[in-house]
Amino acid sequence: MAEIEIRPYEPSDRAGVRDVCFLTGYMGEPVEFEWADAKSFSDIWVGWYIDNEPESAWVAADGVDVLGYLVGCRDTADGPNLAAIFVRSVFTRGLLLRPGTAPYLWRSVADVVRDRRLPPVAPDLARWPAHLHIDLLPAARGSGVGRRLISLWCATLRDAGVPGVHLGTLVENTGAVAFFEAMGFRPHGSPVAVPGGRTRDGGRLHALLMVKDL
């Protein structure tokens, strides 16, 4: 296997990053079983970052393929409006009527009505203004790539005088939670059920905010 290189994102990496996003969108596994429209999923979770703040993105590559990425935003207050991107994708892609996305979306509506609560979006942005998303294909896991990406991003933020960074994950993704804790992140607030989100056996998924002081 070729050595995995970590380098700044380049425009030629765009398709590869979007592919990795879709192939790891369910706790590191393909998300197609509950969200089959790859374009909208990647638009929501990585599109803004690589199109609007590419200087805060890095990729892990083997010289041919993108195997993982970290995308970030230094100032969340001026960053992506994920809710607006989500709504725009739903209507421009006709997702409420697509078999591969409609069940998730209509289930989301029912969950919001029943729960009367939405997942946490962000913590105190004066204290933890930056955020990140990171995903790796199986070929890049266990090699220290994730640790190197997080360390690089945090060092970049420290050099820029950013006081803290946050991220969102799922309580059920125990491996990711343990990894982020090992990288110095800690849970912030209480987990909240994700509207529409389900495990493969039908259980609820729960969003967890994590924060790290820099």
LUMDOKOL-892300 format. One record per residue (C-alpha): x negated, y negated, z; residue in one letter. Coordinates in Angstrom, 1 decimal. Each point is the difference from the previous one (the first is absolute). Example, Ala and Ser with C-alpha at 12.3 -4.5 7.8 and 13.67 -1.06 7.14 Angstrom:
% residues 2
-12.3, 4.5, 7.8, A
-1.4, -3.4, -0.7, S
% end
This chain:
% residues 214
0.0, 0.0, 0.0, M
-1.3, -3.5, -0.9, A
-0.9, -2.3, 2.8, E
2.9, -2.3, 1.0, I
-0.8, -3.7, -0.5, E
1.7, -2.8, 1.8, I
0.1, -3.3, -2.0, R
2.1, -3.1, -0.5, P
3.2, 0.5, -2.0, Y
-0.3, -0.8, -3.7, E
2.9, -0.6, -2.5, P
-0.8, 3.3, -1.7, S
0.9, 1.8, 3.3, D
3.6, -1.2, -0.1, R
1.6, 3.2, -1.4, A
-2.1, 2.2, 2.3, G
1.0, -1.9, 3.1, V
3.6, 0.1, -0.9, R
-0.2, 3.8, -0.7, D
-1.7, 0.6, 3.4, V
2.8, -2.0, 1.7, C
2.7, 2.2, -1.5, F
-1.9, 3.2, 0.6, L
-0.6, -0.7, 3.7, T
3.2, -2.0, 0.8, G
1.5, 2.5, 2.4, Y
-2.4, 0.4, 2.9, M
-2.9, 0.7, -2.4, G
2.1, 2.2, -2.3, E
1.9, -0.7, -3.2, P
3.1, -2.1, 0.7, V
1.9, 1.2, -3.1, E
2.3, 2.3, 2.0, F
1.8, -3.1, 1.4, E
-1.1, -2.8, -2.3, W
-0.5, 1.2, -3.6, A
-0.6, -3.4, -1.7, D
-3.7, -0.5, 0.0, A
0.0, -3.5, -1.4, K
2.3, -1.5, 2.6, S
-1.8, 1.8, 2.9, F
-3.4, -1.3, -1.0, S
1.4, -3.4, -0.7, D
1.3, -0.2, 3.6, I
-3.0, 1.4, 1.8, W
-3.1, -1.1, -2.0, V
1.1, -2.2, -2.9, G
-0.2, -3.4, 1.8, W
-3.4, 0.7, 1.5, Y
-1.9, 1.0, -3.2, I
1.7, -2.7, -2.0, D
-0.1, -2.9, 2.5, N
-2.8, 0.7, 2.4, E
-2.4, 2.4, -1.8, P
-3.0, -1.4, 2.0, E
1.4, 1.8, 3.0, S
0.2, 3.4, -1.7, A
-2.6, 2.8, -0.2, W
0.1, 3.4, -1.7, V
-1.6, 3.3, 0.7, A
-1.0, 1.6, -3.3, A
-2.0, 3.0, -1.3, D
-1.3, -1.8, -3.0, G
3.0, 1.0, -2.1, V
3.2, -0.1, 2.1, D
1.3, -2.1, 2.8, V
0.3, 2.2, 3.0, L
1.2, -2.5, 2.6, G
0.3, -3.7, 0.8, Y
0.4, -2.6, 2.6, L
2.1, -3.1, -0.8, V
0.4, -2.8, 2.4, G
1.2, -3.5, 0.6, C
-1.9, -2.5, 2.2, R
3.0, -2.1, 0.9, D
3.3, 1.9, 0.2, T
2.0, -3.2, 0.3, A
-1.1, -0.9, -3.6, D
0.0, 3.6, -1.2, G
2.5, 2.2, -1.7, P
3.7, -0.1, 0.7, N
0.5, 3.8, -0.1, L
3.8, -0.3, 0.6, A
0.3, -2.2, -3.1, A
-2.2, 2.3, -2.1, I
2.1, 2.9, 1.2, F
3.3, -1.6, -0.9, V
-1.3, -1.2, -3.4, R
-1.2, 3.5, -0.8, S
3.3, 1.5, 1.0, V
2.0, -2.1, -2.4, F
-2.4, -0.3, -2.9, T
-0.7, 3.7, -0.1, R
3.6, 1.0, 0.7, G
-1.1, 2.1, 3.0, L
3.5, 0.1, 1.6, L
1.1, 2.2, -2.9, L
-3.1, 2.1, -0.6, R
0.2, 3.6, 1.3, P
-3.6, -0.2, 1.3, G
0.6, -3.1, 2.1, T
3.7, -0.6, 0.6, A
0.4, 2.5, 2.9, P
-2.8, -1.7, 1.9, Y
1.4, -3.4, -0.6, L
3.6, 0.8, 0.9, W
-1.2, 1.9, 3.1, R
-2.0, -3.2, 0.9, S
3.2, -2.1, -0.1, V
1.8, 2.6, 2.3, A
-3.0, 0.0, 2.4, D
-0.1, -3.8, 0.3, V
3.7, -0.1, 0.7, V
-0.3, 2.7, 2.6, R
-3.2, -1.0, 1.7, D
0.6, -3.8, -0.2, R
-3.8, -0.4, 0.0, R
-2.7, -0.3, -2.5, L
-3.6, 1.2, 0.3, P
-2.6, -2.4, 1.4, P
-1.5, -2.1, -2.8, V
-3.0, -1.8, 1.7, A
-1.4, -0.8, 3.5, P
-1.1, -3.5, 1.2, D
-1.7, -1.3, -3.2, L
-2.0, -2.6, 1.9, A
-1.8, 2.9, 1.8, R
0.0, 2.7, -2.8, W
0.5, -2.0, -3.3, P
-1.5, 2.5, -2.4, A
1.3, 3.4, -1.0, H
-0.9, 3.0, -2.2, L
1.2, 3.1, -1.8, H
-2.4, 2.9, -0.5, I
0.6, 3.3, -1.9, D
-2.3, 2.8, -1.0, L
0.5, 3.0, -2.2, L
-0.9, 3.4, 1.6, P
-3.3, 0.1, -1.8, A
-1.2, -3.1, 1.9, A
1.1, 1.0, 3.4, R
-2.3, 1.2, 2.7, G
-3.0, -1.6, -1.6, S
-0.1, -3.2, 2.0, G
1.5, -2.1, -2.8, V
3.0, -1.2, 2.0, G
-2.3, -1.1, 2.8, R
-2.3, -1.8, -2.4, R
2.9, -1.8, -1.6, L
1.5, -1.2, 3.3, I
-3.4, -1.0, 1.3, S
-0.7, -2.0, -3.2, L
3.4, -1.8, 0.2, W
-0.4, -0.8, 3.7, C
-3.5, -1.4, -0.5, A
1.2, -2.2, -2.8, T
2.8, -1.3, 2.2, L
-2.4, -0.7, 2.9, R
-2.4, -1.9, -2.4, D
3.0, -2.1, -1.0, A
0.9, -0.8, 3.6, G
3.3, 2.0, -0.1, V
0.9, 1.0, 3.7, P
1.9, 3.2, -0.7, G
1.6, 2.4, -2.4, V
3.1, 2.2, 0.0, H
1.4, 2.9, -2.0, L
3.2, 2.1, -0.1, G
0.1, 3.8, 0.1, T
2.4, 2.8, 1.0, L
0.1, 1.6, 3.4, V
0.5, 3.3, -1.7, E
-3.3, -0.4, -1.9, N
-2.0, 1.1, 3.0, T
-3.2, 0.3, -2.0, G
0.1, -3.6, -1.1, A
0.9, -1.3, 3.4, V
-3.0, 1.9, 1.5, A
-2.3, -1.4, -2.7, F
1.1, -3.6, 0.5, F
-0.4, 0.4, 3.8, E
-3.5, 1.3, -0.6, A
-0.6, -3.2, -2.1, M
1.0, -2.2, 2.9, G
3.7, -0.6, -0.8, F
2.6, 0.4, 2.7, R
3.8, 0.3, -0.1, P
1.9, -3.2, 0.3, H
3.7, 0.0, 1.1, G
2.3, 2.9, -0.2, S
0.5, 2.2, -3.1, P
3.2, -0.6, -2.0, V
1.9, 2.4, -2.3, A
-0.7, -0.7, -3.7, V
3.2, -0.6, -2.0, P
0.3, 2.8, -2.5, G
-3.2, 1.7, 1.0, G
0.1, 3.7, 0.6, R
-2.4, 2.9, 0.6, T
0.2, 2.9, -2.5, R
2.2, 1.8, 2.5, D
2.4, -3.0, 0.3, G
-1.2, -1.5, 3.3, G
-0.3, -3.8, 0.5, R
-3.3, -1.8, -0.6, L
-1.1, -2.7, 2.4, H
-2.2, -3.1, -0.9, A
-2.8, -1.0, 2.3, L
-1.9, -3.3, 0.0, L
-3.7, 0.2, 1.0, M
-2.4, -2.9, 0.7, V
-3.7, -0.5, 0.4, K
-1.8, -3.0, 1.5, D
-3.0, -1.2, -1.9, L
% end
